[in-house]
Amino acid sequence: MSLKSWAETKSHYPVGTRVTGRVKVKFQHGVFLELDGDPEVRAFMDLLSYNPDDAARGGSLPEIGELVTGSVAQLVDRDQQLRIRVGPPFWERAG
C-alpha cells in the first residue's frame, strides 16, 4: 500500500468526517490513533477533545488498544495531522 499524500488525506477526511481508530500511543494530554483502513494517516485526539457520552470515564483518555469513534475536528497542515473529537466540544458540555 502506498502512502497517501497530505492533499489526498485532507480530501478523504474533510472536517466532520466520522472515523474509527485504535489508540496506538498515549500521553498525559492526548492519544494518537491508527485509523481503520488507513494506518499511515496521523490522527491525534487531545484530552479536551474527548467528551464521550459515558460520563463514568471521569475525563480520562482511552487506553492503548482501545477503539475510538469520533469526528475530524481540524486538519493541521503544519503537522500533516487530523485532529479528532469525540462528543461535543468542551465548551458545549452542560456543567
Biopython code that builds the backbone (N, CA, C, O; Angstrom):
import numpy as np
from Bio.PDB.StructureBuilder import StructureBuilder

atoms = [
    (1, "MET", "N", (0.846, -1.181, 0.000)),
    (1, "MET", "CA", (0.000, 0.000, 0.000)),
    (1, "MET", "C", (0.889, 1.240, 0.000)),
    (1, "MET", "O", (1.826, 1.348, 0.791)),
    (2, "SER", "N", (0.587, 2.151, -0.876)),
    (2, "SER", "CA", (1.387, 3.372, -0.940)),
    (2, "SER", "C", (0.864, 4.394, 0.055)),
    (2, "SER", "O", (-0.320, 4.399, 0.394)),
    (3, "LEU", "N", (1.753, 5.256, 0.515)),
    (3, "LEU", "CA", (1.361, 6.295, 1.447)),
    (3, "LEU", "C", (0.594, 7.387, 0.716)),
    (3, "LEU", "O", (0.943, 7.773, -0.400)),
    (4, "LYS", "N", (-0.452, 7.876, 1.362)),
    (4, "LYS", "CA", (-1.223, 8.972, 0.788)),
    (4, "LYS", "C", (-0.459, 10.271, 0.946)),
    (4, "LYS", "O", (0.281, 10.462, 1.911)),
    (5, "SER", "N", (-0.646, 11.150, -0.007)),
    (5, "SER", "CA", (-0.102, 12.493, 0.168)),
    (5, "SER", "C", (-1.009, 13.223, 1.158)),
    (5, "SER", "O", (-2.136, 12.795, 1.412)),
    (6, "TRP", "N", (-0.512, 14.317, 1.708)),
    (6, "TRP", "CA", (-1.311, 15.106, 2.639)),
    (6, "TRP", "C", (-2.554, 15.660, 1.935)),
    (6, "TRP", "O", (-3.625, 15.726, 2.537)),
    (7, "ALA", "N", (-2.421, 16.055, 0.675)),
    (7, "ALA", "CA", (-3.567, 16.565, -0.084)),
    (7, "ALA", "C", (-4.649, 15.484, -0.223)),
    (7, "ALA", "O", (-5.837, 15.772, -0.080)),
    (8, "GLU", "N", (-4.238, 14.250, -0.499)),
    (8, "GLU", "CA", (-5.196, 13.143, -0.607)),
    (8, "GLU", "C", (-5.860, 12.870, 0.735)),
    (8, "GLU", "O", (-7.060, 12.602, 0.797)),
    (9, "THR", "N", (-5.084, 12.937, 1.800)),
    (9, "THR", "CA", (-5.624, 12.708, 3.140)),
    (9, "THR", "C", (-6.679, 13.759, 3.470)),
    (9, "THR", "O", (-7.761, 13.425, 3.953)),
    (10, "LYS", "N", (-6.367, 15.030, 3.211)),
    (10, "LYS", "CA", (-7.324, 16.103, 3.500)),
    (10, "LYS", "C", (-8.591, 15.946, 2.670)),
    (10, "LYS", "O", (-9.689, 16.213, 3.158)),
    (11, "SER", "N", (-8.451, 15.521, 1.441)),
    (11, "SER", "CA", (-9.607, 15.316, 0.578)),
    (11, "SER", "C", (-10.475, 14.155, 1.073)),
    (11, "SER", "O", (-11.703, 14.219, 1.018)),
    (12, "HIS", "N", (-9.828, 13.106, 1.552)),
    (12, "HIS", "CA", (-10.530, 11.908, 2.011)),
    (12, "HIS", "C", (-11.168, 12.105, 3.393)),
    (12, "HIS", "O", (-12.177, 11.472, 3.702)),
    (13, "TYR", "N", (-10.590, 12.973, 4.220)),
    (13, "TYR", "CA", (-11.057, 13.195, 5.593)),
    (13, "TYR", "C", (-11.361, 14.666, 5.856)),
    (13, "TYR", "O", (-10.687, 15.285, 6.679)),
    (14, "PRO", "N", (-12.361, 15.247, 5.179)),
    (14, "PRO", "CA", (-12.689, 16.649, 5.479)),
    (14, "PRO", "C", (-13.236, 16.784, 6.906)),
    (14, "PRO", "O", (-13.669, 15.802, 7.509)),
    (15, "VAL", "N", (-13.211, 17.993, 7.427)),
    (15, "VAL", "CA", (-13.747, 18.261, 8.762)),
    (15, "VAL", "C", (-15.187, 17.751, 8.816)),
    (15, "VAL", "O", (-15.984, 17.991, 7.910)),
    (16, "GLY", "N", (-15.494, 17.046, 9.896)),
    (16, "GLY", "CA", (-16.826, 16.479, 10.096)),
    (16, "GLY", "C", (-16.923, 15.001, 9.775)),
    (16, "GLY", "O", (-17.907, 14.356, 10.139)),
    (17, "THR", "N", (-15.914, 14.447, 9.094)),
    (17, "THR", "CA", (-15.928, 13.033, 8.733)),
    (17, "THR", "C", (-15.853, 12.167, 9.979)),
    (17, "THR", "O", (-15.031, 12.420, 10.860)),
    (18, "ARG", "N", (-16.708, 11.143, 10.065)),
    (18, "ARG", "CA", (-16.655, 10.182, 11.164)),
    (18, "ARG", "C", (-15.522, 9.199, 10.901)),
    (18, "ARG", "O", (-15.379, 8.694, 9.787)),
    (19, "VAL", "N", (-14.724, 8.930, 11.916)),
    (19, "VAL", "CA", (-13.606, 7.990, 11.795)),
    (19, "VAL", "C", (-13.577, 7.071, 13.016)),
    (19, "VAL", "O", (-14.069, 7.413, 14.091)),
    (20, "THR", "N", (-12.989, 5.904, 12.816)),
    (20, "THR", "CA", (-12.776, 4.958, 13.905)),
    (20, "THR", "C", (-11.316, 4.554, 13.867)),
    (20, "THR", "O", (-10.755, 4.290, 12.804)),
    (21, "GLY", "N", (-10.712, 4.509, 15.037)),
    (21, "GLY", "CA", (-9.312, 4.121, 15.119)),
    (21, "GLY", "C", (-8.983, 3.522, 16.475)),
    (21, "GLY", "O", (-9.751, 3.625, 17.431)),
    (22, "ARG", "N", (-7.833, 2.901, 16.527)),
    (22, "ARG", "CA", (-7.361, 2.257, 17.753)),
    (22, "ARG", "C", (-6.242, 3.103, 18.342)),
    (22, "ARG", "O", (-5.374, 3.592, 17.619)),
    (23, "VAL", "N", (-6.269, 3.273, 19.665)),
    (23, "VAL", "CA", (-5.233, 4.049, 20.353)),
    (23, "VAL", "C", (-3.907, 3.302, 20.227)),
    (23, "VAL", "O", (-3.792, 2.145, 20.629)),
    (24, "LYS", "N", (-2.903, 3.987, 19.659)),
    (24, "LYS", "CA", (-1.571, 3.399, 19.484)),
    (24, "LYS", "C", (-0.563, 3.950, 20.470)),
    (24, "LYS", "O", (0.297, 3.215, 20.956)),
    (25, "VAL", "N", (-0.660, 5.238, 20.773)),
    (25, "VAL", "CA", (0.275, 5.893, 21.695)),
    (25, "VAL", "C", (-0.545, 6.787, 22.605)),
    (25, "VAL", "O", (-1.453, 7.484, 22.153)),
    (26, "LYS", "N", (-0.219, 6.763, 23.897)),
    (26, "LYS", "CA", (-0.957, 7.575, 24.869)),
    (26, "LYS", "C", (0.020, 8.464, 25.633)),
    (26, "LYS", "O", (1.061, 8.012, 26.113)),
    (27, "PHE", "N", (-0.348, 9.740, 25.732)),
    (27, "PHE", "CA", (0.395, 10.714, 26.523)),
    (27, "PHE", "C", (-0.548, 11.251, 27.598)),
    (27, "PHE", "O", (-1.729, 10.904, 27.610)),
    (28, "GLN", "N", (-0.051, 12.075, 28.480)),
    (28, "GLN", "CA", (-0.868, 12.627, 29.555)),
    (28, "GLN", "C", (-2.030, 13.461, 29.010)),
    (28, "GLN", "O", (-3.117, 13.457, 29.588)),
    (29, "HIS", "N", (-1.807, 14.174, 27.905)),
    (29, "HIS", "CA", (-2.816, 15.101, 27.398)),
    (29, "HIS", "C", (-3.399, 14.720, 26.045)),
    (29, "HIS", "O", (-4.095, 15.531, 25.435)),
    (30, "GLY", "N", (-3.138, 13.510, 25.557)),
    (30, "GLY", "CA", (-3.704, 13.124, 24.273)),
    (30, "GLY", "C", (-3.253, 11.748, 23.825)),
    (30, "GLY", "O", (-2.383, 11.125, 24.434)),
    (31, "VAL", "N", (-3.873, 11.287, 22.736)),
    (31, "VAL", "CA", (-3.543, 9.975, 22.176)),
    (31, "VAL", "C", (-3.410, 10.084, 20.658)),
    (31, "VAL", "O", (-4.047, 10.925, 20.024)),
    (32, "PHE", "N", (-2.581, 9.229, 20.097)),
    (32, "PHE", "CA", (-2.508, 9.058, 18.655)),
    (32, "PHE", "C", (-3.312, 7.817, 18.300)),
    (32, "PHE", "O", (-3.228, 6.788, 18.970)),
    (33, "LEU", "N", (-4.099, 7.937, 17.225)),
    (33, "LEU", "CA", (-4.947, 6.845, 16.772)),
    (33, "LEU", "C", (-4.447, 6.295, 15.445)),
    (33, "LEU", "O", (-3.964, 7.042, 14.595)),
    (34, "GLU", "N", (-4.566, 4.990, 15.277)),
    (34, "GLU", "CA", (-4.352, 4.361, 13.966)),
    (34, "GLU", "C", (-5.735, 4.142, 13.392)),
    (34, "GLU", "O", (-6.513, 3.347, 13.920)),
    (35, "LEU", "N", (-6.047, 4.842, 12.312)),
    (35, "LEU", "CA", (-7.379, 4.770, 11.737)),
    (35, "LEU", "C", (-7.598, 3.449, 11.024)),
    (35, "LEU", "O", (-6.697, 2.926, 10.368)),
    (36, "ASP", "N", (-8.806, 2.914, 11.157)),
    (36, "ASP", "CA", (-9.168, 1.682, 10.468)),
    (36, "ASP", "C", (-9.000, 1.856, 8.970)),
    (36, "ASP", "O", (-9.571, 2.774, 8.382)),
    (37, "GLY", "N", (-8.226, 0.989, 8.354)),
    (37, "GLY", "CA", (-8.037, 1.011, 6.914)),
    (37, "GLY", "C", (-7.053, 2.048, 6.412)),
    (37, "GLY", "O", (-6.778, 2.095, 5.213)),
    (38, "ASP", "N", (-6.515, 2.878, 7.290)),
    (38, "ASP", "CA", (-5.592, 3.939, 6.890)),
    (38, "ASP", "C", (-4.494, 4.134, 7.938)),
    (38, "ASP", "O", (-4.401, 5.206, 8.537)),
    (39, "PRO", "N", (-3.670, 3.126, 8.166)),
    (39, "PRO", "CA", (-2.690, 3.217, 9.252)),
    (39, "PRO", "C", (-1.615, 4.284, 9.057)),
    (39, "PRO", "O", (-0.954, 4.672, 10.020)),
    (40, "GLU", "N", (-1.430, 4.768, 7.813)),
    (40, "GLU", "CA", (-0.384, 5.777, 7.592)),
    (40, "GLU", "C", (-0.850, 7.194, 7.916)),
    (40, "GLU", "O", (-0.031, 8.112, 7.956)),
    (41, "VAL", "N", (-2.148, 7.390, 8.148)),
    (41, "VAL", "CA", (-2.673, 8.722, 8.465)),
    (41, "VAL", "C", (-2.415, 9.038, 9.937)),
    (41, "VAL", "O", (-2.671, 8.213, 10.815)),
    (42, "ARG", "N", (-1.902, 10.250, 10.196)),
    (42, "ARG", "CA", (-1.645, 10.686, 11.572)),
    (42, "ARG", "C", (-2.907, 11.323, 12.138)),
    (42, "ARG", "O", (-3.388, 12.331, 11.621)),
    (43, "ALA", "N", (-3.443, 10.731, 13.204)),
    (43, "ALA", "CA", (-4.652, 11.250, 13.840)),
    (43, "ALA", "C", (-4.367, 11.429, 15.331)),
    (43, "ALA", "O", (-3.858, 10.520, 15.987)),
    (44, "PHE", "N", (-4.697, 12.598, 15.852)),
    (44, "PHE", "CA", (-4.421, 12.922, 17.253)),
    (44, "PHE", "C", (-5.698, 13.415, 17.915)),
    (44, "PHE", "O", (-6.485, 14.139, 17.305)),
    (45, "MET", "N", (-5.895, 13.021, 19.157)),
    (45, "MET", "CA", (-7.028, 13.485, 19.957)),
    (45, "MET", "C", (-6.502, 13.919, 21.314)),
    (45, "MET", "O", (-5.884, 13.130, 22.030)),
    (46, "ASP", "N", (-6.750, 15.191, 21.671)),
    (46, "ASP", "CA", (-6.285, 15.659, 22.981)),
    (46, "ASP", "C", (-7.374, 15.495, 24.033)),
    (46, "ASP", "O", (-8.529, 15.220, 23.708)),
    (47, "LEU", "N", (-6.997, 15.665, 25.288)),
    (47, "LEU", "CA", (-7.896, 15.455, 26.413)),
    (47, "LEU", "C", (-9.151, 16.316, 26.316)),
    (47, "LEU", "O", (-10.245, 15.837, 26.615)),
    (48, "LEU", "N", (-9.018, 17.575, 25.906)),
    (48, "LEU", "CA", (-10.179, 18.463, 25.816)),
    (48, "LEU", "C", (-11.133, 18.073, 24.696)),
    (48, "LEU", "O", (-12.287, 18.501, 24.691)),
    (49, "SER", "N", (-10.667, 17.267, 23.749)),
    (49, "SER", "CA", (-11.496, 16.836, 22.616)),
    (49, "SER", "C", (-12.158, 15.491, 22.861)),
    (49, "SER", "O", (-12.834, 14.965, 21.977)),
    (50, "TYR", "N", (-11.973, 14.928, 24.050)),
    (50, "TYR", "CA", (-12.530, 13.614, 24.362)),
    (50, "TYR", "C", (-13.642, 13.780, 25.390)),
    (50, "TYR", "O", (-13.396, 13.862, 26.593)),
    (51, "ASN", "N", (-14.876, 13.826, 24.882)),
    (51, "ASN", "CA", (-16.055, 14.002, 25.731)),
    (51, "ASN", "C", (-17.110, 12.962, 25.379)),
    (51, "ASN", "O", (-18.177, 13.305, 24.872)),
    (52, "PRO", "N", (-16.814, 11.689, 25.647)),
    (52, "PRO", "CA", (-17.774, 10.648, 25.274)),
    (52, "PRO", "C", (-19.049, 10.765, 26.113)),
    (52, "PRO", "O", (-19.057, 11.395, 27.171)),
    (53, "ASP", "N", (-20.119, 10.148, 25.623)),
    (53, "ASP", "CA", (-21.386, 10.139, 26.358)),
    (53, "ASP", "C", (-21.251, 9.409, 27.690)),
    (53, "ASP", "O", (-22.034, 9.646, 28.610)),
    (54, "ASP", "N", (-20.273, 8.534, 27.796)),
    (54, "ASP", "CA", (-20.061, 7.751, 29.006)),
    (54, "ASP", "C", (-19.421, 8.626, 30.084)),
    (54, "ASP", "O", (-18.196, 8.713, 30.163)),
    (55, "ALA", "N", (-20.228, 9.262, 30.900)),
    (55, "ALA", "CA", (-19.733, 10.174, 31.931)),
    (55, "ALA", "C", (-18.920, 9.442, 32.996)),
    (55, "ALA", "O", (-18.158, 10.068, 33.733)),
    (56, "ALA", "N", (-19.074, 8.136, 33.081)),
    (56, "ALA", "CA", (-18.350, 7.357, 34.087)),
    (56, "ALA", "C", (-16.843, 7.346, 33.838)),
    (56, "ALA", "O", (-16.077, 6.978, 34.728)),
    (57, "ARG", "N", (-16.411, 7.740, 32.651)),
    (57, "ARG", "CA", (-14.967, 7.742, 32.347)),
    (57, "ARG", "C", (-14.228, 8.764, 33.192)),
    (57, "ARG", "O", (-13.022, 8.640, 33.404)),
    (58, "GLY", "N", (-14.941, 9.773, 33.675)),
    (58, "GLY", "CA", (-14.317, 10.754, 34.550)),
    (58, "GLY", "C", (-13.258, 11.600, 33.875)),
    (58, "GLY", "O", (-12.338, 12.064, 34.549)),
    (59, "GLY", "N", (-13.348, 11.817, 32.581)),
    (59, "GLY", "CA", (-12.399, 12.676, 31.888)),
    (59, "GLY", "C", (-11.093, 12.011, 31.530)),
    (59, "GLY", "O", (-10.168, 12.687, 31.080)),
    (60, "SER", "N", (-10.984, 10.698, 31.717)),
    (60, "SER", "CA", (-9.729, 10.025, 31.373)),
    (60, "SER", "C", (-9.729, 9.618, 29.906)),
    (60, "SER", "O", (-10.778, 9.331, 29.328)),
    (61, "LEU", "N", (-8.564, 9.596, 29.324)),
    (61, "LEU", "CA", (-8.396, 9.214, 27.921)),
    (61, "LEU", "C", (-8.514, 7.705, 27.760)),
    (61, "LEU", "O", (-8.303, 6.962, 28.719)),
    (62, "PRO", "N", (-8.849, 7.245, 26.561)),
    (62, "PRO", "CA", (-8.896, 5.803, 26.320)),
    (62, "PRO", "C", (-7.492, 5.199, 26.424)),
    (62, "PRO", "O", (-6.486, 5.891, 26.263)),
    (63, "GLU", "N", (-7.452, 3.909, 26.693)),
    (63, "GLU", "CA", (-6.193, 3.188, 26.865)),
    (63, "GLU", "C", (-5.649, 2.689, 25.531)),
    (63, "GLU", "O", (-6.380, 2.612, 24.543)),
    (64, "ILE", "N", (-4.370, 2.355, 25.510)),
    (64, "ILE", "CA", (-3.739, 1.778, 24.310)),
    (64, "ILE", "C", (-4.507, 0.530, 23.913)),
    (64, "ILE", "O", (-4.808, -0.324, 24.748)),
    (65, "GLY", "N", (-4.818, 0.436, 22.631)),
    (65, "GLY", "CA", (-5.562, -0.692, 22.098)),
    (65, "GLY", "C", (-7.063, -0.473, 22.044)),
    (65, "GLY", "O", (-7.770, -1.213, 21.359)),
    (66, "GLU", "N", (-7.562, 0.533, 22.755)),
    (66, "GLU", "CA", (-8.998, 0.799, 22.782)),
    (66, "GLU", "C", (-9.456, 1.406, 21.465)),
    (66, "GLU", "O", (-8.746, 2.212, 20.863)),
    (67, "LEU", "N", (-10.649, 1.014, 21.020)),
    (67, "LEU", "CA", (-11.235, 1.522, 19.788)),
    (67, "LEU", "C", (-12.006, 2.799, 20.091)),
    (67, "LEU", "O", (-12.769, 2.857, 21.055)),
    (68, "VAL", "N", (-11.804, 3.827, 19.261)),
    (68, "VAL", "CA", (-12.416, 5.138, 19.453)),
    (68, "VAL", "C", (-13.088, 5.560, 18.149)),
    (68, "VAL", "O", (-12.510, 5.424, 17.070)),
    (69, "THR", "N", (-14.317, 6.075, 18.258)),
    (69, "THR", "CA", (-15.018, 6.630, 17.096)),
    (69, "THR", "C", (-15.304, 8.092, 17.377)),
    (69, "THR", "O", (-15.842, 8.440, 18.428)),
    (70, "GLY", "N", (-14.938, 8.952, 16.424)),
    (70, "GLY", "CA", (-15.154, 10.384, 16.591)),
    (70, "GLY", "C", (-15.244, 11.057, 15.238)),
    (70, "GLY", "O", (-15.469, 10.406, 14.218)),
    (71, "SER", "N", (-15.068, 12.362, 15.242)),
    (71, "SER", "CA", (-15.153, 13.161, 14.022)),
    (71, "SER", "C", (-13.885, 13.969, 13.832)),
    (71, "SER", "O", (-13.242, 14.377, 14.799)),
    (72, "VAL", "N", (-13.531, 14.198, 12.569)),
    (72, "VAL", "CA", (-12.402, 15.068, 12.263)),
    (72, "VAL", "C", (-12.826, 16.489, 12.633)),
    (72, "VAL", "O", (-13.803, 17.010, 12.095)),
    (73, "ALA", "N", (-12.091, 17.110, 13.548)),
    (73, "ALA", "CA", (-12.410, 18.459, 14.013)),
    (73, "ALA", "C", (-11.539, 19.510, 13.335)),
    (73, "ALA", "O", (-11.936, 20.667, 13.200)),
    (74, "GLN", "N", (-10.337, 19.090, 12.906)),
    (74, "GLN", "CA", (-9.396, 20.044, 12.325)),
    (74, "GLN", "C", (-8.378, 19.297, 11.473)),
    (74, "GLN", "O", (-8.031, 18.152, 11.765)),
    (75, "LEU", "N", (-7.905, 19.951, 10.421)),
    (75, "LEU", "CA", (-6.820, 19.448, 9.577)),
    (75, "LEU", "C", (-5.634, 20.369, 9.804)),
    (75, "LEU", "O", (-5.692, 21.552, 9.471)),
    (76, "VAL", "N", (-4.562, 19.836, 10.366)),
    (76, "VAL", "CA", (-3.409, 20.656, 10.733)),
    (76, "VAL", "C", (-2.314, 20.481, 9.687)),
    (76, "VAL", "O", (-1.599, 19.479, 9.682)),
    (77, "ASP", "N", (-2.193, 21.471, 8.801)),
    (77, "ASP", "CA", (-1.217, 21.393, 7.715)),
    (77, "ASP", "C", (0.212, 21.278, 8.233)),
    (77, "ASP", "O", (0.997, 20.481, 7.719)),
    (78, "ARG", "N", (0.549, 22.065, 9.239)),
    (78, "ARG", "CA", (1.921, 22.086, 9.756)),
    (78, "ARG", "C", (2.392, 20.690, 10.175)),
    (78, "ARG", "O", (3.531, 20.304, 9.914)),
    (79, "ASP", "N", (1.496, 19.939, 10.830)),
    (79, "ASP", "CA", (1.853, 18.603, 11.319)),
    (79, "ASP", "C", (1.368, 17.485, 10.399)),
    (79, "ASP", "O", (1.635, 16.309, 10.647)),
    (80, "GLN", "N", (0.654, 17.857, 9.339)),
    (80, "GLN", "CA", (0.018, 16.883, 8.453)),
    (80, "GLN", "C", (-0.718, 15.846, 9.291)),
    (80, "GLN", "O", (-0.452, 14.646, 9.229)),
    (81, "GLN", "N", (-1.656, 16.367, 10.078)),
    (81, "GLN", "CA", (-2.304, 15.560, 11.095)),
    (81, "GLN", "C", (-3.796, 15.900, 11.181)),
    (81, "GLN", "O", (-4.192, 17.060, 11.063)),
    (82, "LEU", "N", (-4.606, 14.869, 11.388)),
    (82, "LEU", "CA", (-6.020, 15.055, 11.667)),
    (82, "LEU", "C", (-6.178, 15.228, 13.168)),
    (82, "LEU", "O", (-5.547, 14.510, 13.944)),
    (83, "ARG", "N", (-7.005, 16.163, 13.583)),
    (83, "ARG", "CA", (-7.359, 16.289, 15.000)),
    (83, "ARG", "C", (-8.763, 15.722, 15.141)),
    (83, "ARG", "O", (-9.677, 16.118, 14.417)),
    (84, "ILE", "N", (-8.929, 14.807, 16.063)),
    (84, "ILE", "CA", (-10.172, 14.079, 16.240)),
    (84, "ILE", "C", (-10.881, 14.552, 17.503)),
    (84, "ILE", "O", (-10.244, 14.857, 18.512)),
    (85, "ARG", "N", (-12.223, 14.607, 17.431)),
    (85, "ARG", "CA", (-13.024, 14.956, 18.607)),
    (85, "ARG", "C", (-14.074, 13.860, 18.814)),
    (85, "ARG", "O", (-14.676, 13.372, 17.858)),
    (86, "VAL", "N", (-14.278, 13.488, 20.070)),
    (86, "VAL", "CA", (-15.313, 12.539, 20.443)),
    (86, "VAL", "C", (-16.310, 13.281, 21.323)),
    (86, "VAL", "O", (-15.943, 13.817, 22.370)),
    (87, "GLY", "N", (-17.553, 13.313, 20.904)),
    (87, "GLY", "CA", (-18.582, 14.004, 21.664)),
    (87, "GLY", "C", (-18.575, 15.495, 21.364)),
    (87, "GLY", "O", (-17.853, 15.950, 20.476)),
    (88, "PRO", "N", (-19.376, 16.257, 22.104)),
    (88, "PRO", "CA", (-19.467, 17.687, 21.852)),
    (88, "PRO", "C", (-18.200, 18.411, 22.292)),
    (88, "PRO", "O", (-17.468, 17.915, 23.148)),
    (89, "PRO", "N", (-17.938, 19.578, 21.715)),
    (89, "PRO", "CA", (-16.790, 20.376, 22.168)),
    (89, "PRO", "C", (-16.926, 20.694, 23.660)),
    (89, "PRO", "O", (-18.039, 20.818, 24.170)),
    (90, "PHE", "N", (-15.800, 20.825, 24.351)),
    (90, "PHE", "CA", (-15.824, 21.031, 25.805)),
    (90, "PHE", "C", (-16.629, 22.257, 26.209)),
    (90, "PHE", "O", (-17.205, 22.282, 27.297)),
    (91, "TRP", "N", (-16.680, 23.282, 25.348)),
    (91, "TRP", "CA", (-17.410, 24.499, 25.707)),
    (91, "TRP", "C", (-18.922, 24.322, 25.598)),
    (91, "TRP", "O", (-19.679, 25.181, 26.050)),
    (92, "GLU", "N", (-19.368, 23.216, 25.002)),
    (92, "GLU", "CA", (-20.806, 22.939, 24.898)),
    (92, "GLU", "C", (-21.297, 21.986, 25.966)),
    (92, "GLU", "O", (-22.498, 21.738, 26.068)),
    (93, "ARG", "N", (-20.379, 21.440, 26.773)),
    (93, "ARG", "CA", (-20.789, 20.497, 27.814)),
    (93, "ARG", "C", (-21.649, 21.198, 28.854)),
    (93, "ARG", "O", (-21.377, 22.328, 29.259)),
    (94, "ALA", "N", (-22.686, 20.500, 29.270)),
    (94, "ALA", "CA", (-23.522, 21.033, 30.367)),
    (94, "ALA", "C", (-22.726, 20.924, 31.651)),
    (94, "ALA", "O", (-22.099, 19.897, 31.908)),
    (95, "GLY", "N", (-22.745, 21.935, 32.429)),
    (95, "GLY", "CA", (-21.926, 21.853, 33.624)),
    (95, "GLY", "C", (-22.533, 22.563, 34.717)),
    (95, "GLY", "O", (-21.976, 22.600, 35.814)),
]
sb = StructureBuilder()
sb.init_structure("model")
sb.init_model(0)
sb.init_chain("A")
sb.init_seg("    ")
for serial, (resi, resn, name, xyz) in enumerate(atoms, 1):
    if name == "N":
        sb.init_residue(resn, " ", resi, " ")
    sb.init_atom(name, np.array(xyz, "f"), 0.0, 1.0, " ", f" {name:<3s}", serial, name[0])
structure = sb.get_structure()
